Amino acid sequence: MDERDAGPVASVLREAASEADVEVFRARRRRVCEERAFVLAAVGIASQVVAFQGWFVLQVGAGDVARAAAHLDQYERENPPHPAEPPAAPLRLFAHAWAGCVGYAAWLIGVAYALSNGLVRLDAFNRADLYGAGVRGGQWWRAWTSLTLHLSGPHLAGNLLAGVWFGYLAGRQLGVGTAWFLIVVGAGLANLLEGFIGPPWYRSAGASTAVFTALGMMSAHTWWTRRGARQSWLRQWIPLGAGLVLLGWLGTAGKHTDIMAHLLGFTFGVLLGWAAAVPLLDRRLERVPQWLPGLAAMLIMAAAWARALA
């Protein structure tokens, strides 16, 4: 039985003792019966569609049953049902995604604690935020150190919660080490680009660039991974479209929101997520132990802070 849950005349035909209408076809959807009614009308057979106990029933006069049966059987042979659309293959999921979230939280909370308690040089914040003129002057470390700086408790809490959520999902999808390495690289590159193209006097800080890098990376990785499944173009593009919706919803809210940083972070995330999903690179990344890219991400952050505090 195909998706229409329909039965041809051979299975549902009921003989009538009088000239009353006789059922020759039934389906769960009215449109399916109406298609066959149109077929019969084209050869001069009158019919009607009626609802009966949850079904839609196609009826013809008793004298037209044989002819209607022949035409409907011919229609079924010439128009075989399309196979049901196969479900998209489930995404491969990695374990221990929580470990990356712990590391992310440790960096954000640790930096906030060190700065607020005077454990580092007093000008550390000014030497580590994203300052356009500083980046253009060769202070590359600001692109990464600024990801761990926050202007207030609510600012820190918001980026902490969002980063843990999107980071966990990215870690499950790409592997905890691979995901956080790409997030750190993508967010840093986005900040570097903003430092060069933004006004030289502009300063900003916060992990939101990394949050939107994770969002863009997941969206593009899911979209590219599922592109080969037999499904409509709309369903194929849903992951990327959903990411853009979240970018517009979350990335533009607030009076002092750095929209450029969010947009650049999302863009670099899309590029890295797409690259990681390309089969050749995906197979190579799969062979890399997750602790290795995870360690590389930690070393990037440590090197940036060491340079800022030097």
C-alpha positions in Angstrom: 0.0 0.0 0.0 1.4 3.4 -0.9 1.3 6.6 1.1 -2.2 7.3 0.0 -3.6 4.4 1.9 -5.9 3.8 -1.1 -7.4 0.6 -2.4 -8.2 -0.1 -6.1 -11.4 -1.6 -7.2 -10.2 -5.1 -6.9 -10.1 -4.9 -3.1 -13.0 -2.6 -2.3 -15.6 -3.3 -5.0 -19.1 -3.8 -3.6 -21.8 -5.2 -5.9 -25.2 -3.6 -5.7 -28.5 -5.1 -6.3 -30.0 -1.9 -7.7 -28.9 1.1 -9.6 -27.4 2.7 -6.4 -23.9 4.0 -6.5 -21.1 1.4 -6.0 -17.7 2.0 -4.3 -14.8 1.5 -6.7 -12.0 3.3 -4.8 -11.3 4.7 -1.4 -8.5 6.8 0.2 -7.7 8.7 3.4 -7.3 12.0 1.4 -10.0 13.5 -0.6 -7.6 14.8 -3.3 -6.6 11.2 -4.2 -10.2 10.3 -4.9 -10.8 13.4 -6.8 -7.8 12.6 -9.1 -9.5 9.4 -10.0 -12.9 11.0 -10.4 -11.3 13.3 -13.0 -9.8 10.3 -14.8 -13.3 8.7 -15.0 -14.9 12.0 -16.1 -12.4 12.1 -19.0 -13.9 8.9 -20.4 -17.5 9.8 -19.8 -18.1 8.0 -16.5 -20.0 10.0 -13.8 -18.8 9.6 -10.3 -19.0 11.2 -6.8 -16.8 11.4 -3.8 -18.4 10.8 -0.4 -17.0 10.6 3.2 -17.5 7.3 5.0 -16.1 6.3 8.4 -12.9 8.2 8.1 -12.4 7.4 4.4 -13.2 9.2 1.2 -15.0 6.9 -1.2 -15.3 7.2 -5.0 -18.7 5.8 -6.2 -20.1 5.2 -9.7 -23.4 3.9 -11.0 -23.8 0.1 -10.9 -23.8 0.0 -14.7 -20.4 1.7 -14.9 -18.6 -0.5 -12.4 -16.8 -2.8 -14.9 -15.7 0.1 -17.1 -14.6 2.2 -14.2 -12.6 -0.7 -12.7 -10.7 -1.2 -16.0 -9.8 2.5 -16.3 -8.8 2.8 -12.7 -6.6 -0.3 -13.0 -5.0 1.2 -16.1 -4.4 4.5 -14.3 -2.7 2.7 -11.4 -0.4 0.8 -13.7 0.6 3.9 -15.6 1.0 6.0 -12.4 2.8 3.9 -9.9 3.1 5.5 -6.4 6.3 7.3 -5.7 8.5 5.7 -3.1 8.3 7.4 0.3 11.0 10.0 0.9 13.7 8.4 2.9 14.4 10.0 6.3 17.7 12.0 6.5 20.5 9.9 7.9 21.0 10.7 11.6 24.0 12.9 12.4 27.0 11.2 13.9 27.3 12.3 17.6 30.4 12.4 19.7 30.8 11.8 23.4 32.3 14.0 26.1 31.0 17.3 24.6 30.6 18.6 28.2 34.4 18.7 28.6 34.7 21.6 26.1 31.9 23.5 28.0 33.9 23.1 31.2 37.0 24.5 29.6 35.0 27.4 28.1 33.4 28.3 31.4 36.8 28.0 33.2 38.4 30.5 30.8 35.6 33.0 31.1 35.2 32.8 34.9 39.0 32.5 35.5 39.7 35.7 33.5 36.9 37.6 35.2 38.2 36.5 38.6 41.8 37.3 37.9 40.9 40.8 36.6 38.4 41.7 39.4 40.8 40.6 42.1 43.9 42.2 40.8 45.8 39.0 40.1 47.3 40.4 36.9 48.6 43.8 35.8 46.1 46.6 36.3 46.0 47.6 32.6 45.3 44.0 31.5 41.8 44.8 30.3 42.9 47.7 28.2 45.7 45.6 26.7 43.4 42.7 25.9 40.1 44.1 24.5 39.4 44.3 20.8 40.9 47.7 20.0 40.9 48.6 16.3 44.0 50.7 16.3 45.9 48.1 18.4 45.0 45.3 16.0 46.2 47.4 13.1 49.4 48.1 15.0 50.2 44.4 15.2 48.6 43.5 18.5 47.1 40.3 17.1 46.4 38.8 20.5 43.5 41.2 21.1 41.4 39.1 18.7 41.5 36.2 21.1 41.9 37.7 24.5 38.9 39.9 23.9 36.8 36.8 23.7 37.3 36.2 27.4 36.6 39.7 28.6 33.2 41.0 29.7 32.0 44.4 30.8 29.6 43.2 33.5 28.1 40.3 35.4 25.0 40.0 33.1 27.2 40.3 30.1 29.4 37.4 31.3 26.4 35.3 32.4 24.7 35.7 29.0 27.7 34.7 27.0 28.5 31.9 29.4 25.0 30.3 29.0 24.8 30.7 25.3 28.4 29.5 24.7 27.9 26.4 26.8 24.7 25.6 25.0 25.9 26.1 21.4 29.4 24.7 22.3 27.9 21.5 23.7 25.8 21.0 20.5 28.9 21.7 18.3 31.0 19.3 20.4 28.4 16.6 19.9 28.3 17.1 16.2 32.0 17.6 15.3 33.8 16.2 18.3 34.7 18.3 21.4 38.3 19.0 20.4 37.6 19.7 16.7 34.5 21.9 17.6 36.3 24.1 20.1 39.4 24.5 18.0 37.3 25.7 15.0 35.3 28.0 17.3 38.5 29.6 18.7 40.1 29.9 15.3 36.9 31.2 13.6 36.0 33.7 16.3 39.6 35.0 16.5 39.7 35.5 12.7 36.4 37.3 12.8 37.8 39.7 15.5 40.9 40.2 13.5 38.9 41.2 10.4 36.7 43.5 12.5 39.8 45.2 13.9 41.0 45.9 10.4 37.8 47.0 8.8 36.1 48.7 11.7 36.9 52.3 12.9 40.3 52.4 14.6 38.9 54.0 17.8 36.3 51.2 18.3 36.7 48.9 21.3 34.7 45.8 22.2 34.9 42.7 24.3 32.9 39.5 24.9 32.5 35.9 23.9 29.5 36.5 21.7 31.6 36.3 18.6 32.5 32.7 19.5 28.9 31.9 20.3 27.8 32.9 16.8 30.8 31.2 15.3 29.5 27.9 16.9 26.0 28.6 15.6 27.2 29.2 12.0 29.5 26.2 12.1 26.7 23.8 13.2 24.3 25.2 10.7 26.6 24.8 7.7 27.9 21.4 8.9 24.4 20.0 9.2 23.3 21.5 5.9 26.3 20.1 3.9 26.2 16.7 5.6 22.6 16.1 4.7 22.7 17.6 1.2 22.8 14.1 -0.4 19.6 12.8 1.2 16.6 12.5 -1.1 14.5 15.3 0.3 13.0 18.6 -0.9 15.3 21.6 -1.4 13.4 23.3 1.4 14.3 20.6 3.9 17.9 20.6 2.7 18.3 24.3 3.5 16.4 24.3 6.8 19.6 24.0 9.0 21.2 27.0 7.3 18.0 29.0 7.3 17.4 28.3 11.0 20.9 29.5 11.8 20.3 32.8 10.0 17.0 33.2 11.9 18.8 32.7 15.2 21.5 35.1 14.1 18.9 37.8 13.3 17.0 37.1 16.5 19.8 36.8 19.0 22.6 38.7 17.2 20.8 42.1 16.9 19.2 42.4 20.3 20.4 45.0 22.8 21.5 48.6 22.7 25.2 48.1 22.5 25.3 44.9 20.5 28.3 44.5 18.2 26.3 43.4 15.2 29.4 43.3 12.9 31.2 40.9 15.3 28.2 38.6 15.4 27.8 38.6 11.6 31.5 38.0 11.0 31.6 35.3 13.7 28.6 33.5 12.0 30.2 33.9 8.6 33.5 32.3 9.6 31.6 29.6 11.4 29.7 28.8 8.2 32.9 28.6 6.3 34.6 26.3 8.8 31.5 24.2 9.3 31.2 23.6 5.6 34.9 22.8 5.3 34.8 20.3 8.1 31.8 18.6 6.4 33.6 18.1 3.1 34.2 14.3 2.9 38.0 14.5 2.3 38.6 16.8 5.4 35.8 15.1 7.4 37.6 11.7 7.1 40.9 13.2 8.1 39.4 15.0 11.1 37.7 11.8 12.2 41.1 10.1 12.6 42.5 12.9 14.8 42.2 12.2 18.5 40.0 14.9 20.0 42.4 15.9 22.7 44.8 17.2 20.1 42.7 20.0 18.6 41.3 20.7 22.1 44.9 21.2 23.4 45.6 23.4 20.3 42.7 25.6 21.2 43.9 26.0 24.8 47.4 26.9 23.6 46.1 29.6 21.3 44.3 31.3 24.1 47.2 30.9 26.5 49.7 32.3 23.9 47.4 35.3 23.3 47.1 36.1 27.0 50.8 35.6 27.6 51.5 38.1 24.9 49.0 40.6 26.3 50.4 40.4 29.8 54.1 40.5 28.7 
